[in-house]
Amino acid sequence: MTRTDEELVALAQAGDLDCFNQLVARWERPIYALAYRTLGREEDARDVVQEAFLRAFRGLRGFRGQAKFSSWLYRITLNLCRDWIRRERRAPIAQMPEGVDPIDVADEHVAPTESVEDLVARREMTEAVSRAMAELPEEQRTAILLKEYHGLTFQEIADTLDCPLSTVKTRLYQGLSVLRRRLERRQSEEASLRRATWESSSS
Amino acid sequence: MCNQRDRLIGYVYDECDASERDEVQRHLETCGECRTEIAGLRSVREDLLAWDVPDHESVWRPFAPAPARLWWRQVPAWAMATAASLVLMSGAAGGAVVHGFLPDQTRTGAQPVEPPTRPVVVGLTEADLSAAERRWLDQLNEQVGAVDARVQKVSTRPQASVVESDHDALTEEVVRLRSENKALVDYVASIHANIDQIRKTSDFRIAAQDAKINNLMQALQLQLQVK
């Protein structure tokens, strides 16, 4: 029988280390995804994940279940990410490093069912989304991450970020609107570039 | 700008009640501006799906499980008493048996621990590790001390209470006692292994930071030479 988070937390608080291991196994992937999308670097995300679970372990006795265990973990992770960004004194970086040609990367990772062109397009979209997200104000970016990639409700986001429900809606709306404008502008610039390339090659 | 826009986000994420949803739908039939807005929000949500997270290995080394159940809570009081008596009769002190299997360092939690020297990345310091190690060892010592106290207590009873027919049961309990103590020693060893693992990870990361600093210094020197 699969135990709920609450049951595992109670057993872990009573000293059952294996129950804490099970909580880590259950939540490591989402926590890594949140850290990765917030920081933009795999190495940093791994460090933050390890530290987040260590902090959760150390703070487990003080966790009284006022919020869901997952919301508590998300909050720990986001605080660590914020500290990390401040300490490094830099903005989150986008996924594709400068100077890397997506076609070179795509050649190495193409799946049998996907053409190289499709893969390049997908990777370019990934890069565009990650760059646009990295440029958003932190509070808007975090609200979008928790909503889009972790499926939290407005109320759960409000609890995690300790802000009113209406603020969550505003942040989501403003963040998505800004993203939309940036991604549309990018698509229009790409279309212009393709047209210019086609015209120069045909003349 | 349409004044209904603040309700669109709940509609897009389907987090509004039925009446509100009906209201927004009726509004969309007459407001082209909001229809465009809804289409735009849905489009950007689709774009967001493209952002994958690369696969990664687990970064967590699971804790070793604790012993299933402490042995002295499984042994009935009469067995405890007779086992202690047998131990006394065979010429060994009860505490010696209990402690005989434990390495010296596990018995004295208050032993001085190497003082913290360098900080470990992301807030975890040698002092934290040493404190955790001390806490664990103190807890174990406390448990062992509780066993000692009980053994001493029952061992002062008159030995006449031990009858011949109990000898098999006594032998069995002593074997079990030895086995449980072995489990306790293994548990202590696993805690040491966990702490070692955390230390190694920290050392690795410190080395990586050192390498980065060296690289930056070399790059700086090169730049200075060029200038």
Chai-1 contact restraints between the chains, C-beta under 6 A:
chainA,res_idxA,chainB,res_idxB,connection_type,confidence,min_distance_angstrom,max_distance_angstrom,comment,restraint_id
A,L17,B,F63,contact,1.0,0.0,6.0,A-B,restraint_1
A,L17,B,P65,contact,1.0,0.0,6.0,A-B,restraint_2
A,L17,B,A66,contact,1.0,0.0,6.0,A-B,restraint_3
A,D18,B,P65,contact,1.0,0.0,6.0,A-B,restraint_4
A,N21,B,P62,contact,1.0,0.0,6.0,A-B,restraint_5
A,N21,B,F63,contact,1.0,0.0,6.0,A-B,restraint_6
A,V24,B,W60,contact,1.0,0.0,6.0,A-B,restraint_7
A,Y32,B,H56,contact,1.0,0.0,6.0,A-B,restraint_8
A,A33,B,V53,contact,1.0,0.0,6.0,A-B,restraint_9
A,Y36,B,V53,contact,1.0,0.0,6.0,A-B,restraint_10
A,R46,B,V59,contact,1.0,0.0,6.0,A-B,restraint_11
A,D47,B,V122,contact,1.0,0.0,6.0,A-B,restraint_12
A,V49,B,V59,contact,1.0,0.0,6.0,A-B,restraint_13
A,Q50,B,V59,contact,1.0,0.0,6.0,A-B,restraint_14
A,E51,B,V122,contact,1.0,0.0,6.0,A-B,restraint_15
A,F53,B,W60,contact,1.0,0.0,6.0,A-B,restraint_16
A,R122,B,A50,contact,1.0,0.0,6.0,A-B,restraint_17
A,M125,B,A50,contact,1.0,0.0,6.0,A-B,restraint_18
A,T126,B,A50,contact,1.0,0.0,6.0,A-B,restraint_19
A,T126,B,W51,contact,1.0,0.0,6.0,A-B,restraint_20
A,V129,B,D47,contact,1.0,0.0,6.0,A-B,restraint_21
A,V129,B,L48,contact,1.0,0.0,6.0,A-B,restraint_22
A,V129,B,A50,contact,1.0,0.0,6.0,A-B,restraint_23
A,V129,B,W51,contact,1.0,0.0,6.0,A-B,restraint_24
A,S130,B,W51,contact,1.0,0.0,6.0,A-B,restraint_25
A,E148,B,L48,contact,1.0,0.0,6.0,A-B,restraint_26
A,F154,B,E15,contact,1.0,0.0,6.0,A-B,restraint_27
A,K169,B,I9,contact,1.0,0.0,6.0,A-B,restraint_28
A,L172,B,I9,contact,1.0,0.0,6.0,A-B,restraint_29
A,Y173,B,I9,contact,1.0,0.0,6.0,A-B,restraint_30
A,L176,B,L41,contact,1.0,0.0,6.0,A-B,restraint_31
A,L176,B,V44,contact,1.0,0.0,6.0,A-B,restraint_32
A,L179,B,V44,contact,1.0,0.0,6.0,A-B,restraint_33
A,R180,B,G40,contact,1.0,0.0,6.0,A-B,restraint_34
A,R180,B,V44,contact,1.0,0.0,6.0,A-B,restraint_35
A,L183,B,D47,contact,1.0,0.0,6.0,A-B,restraint_36
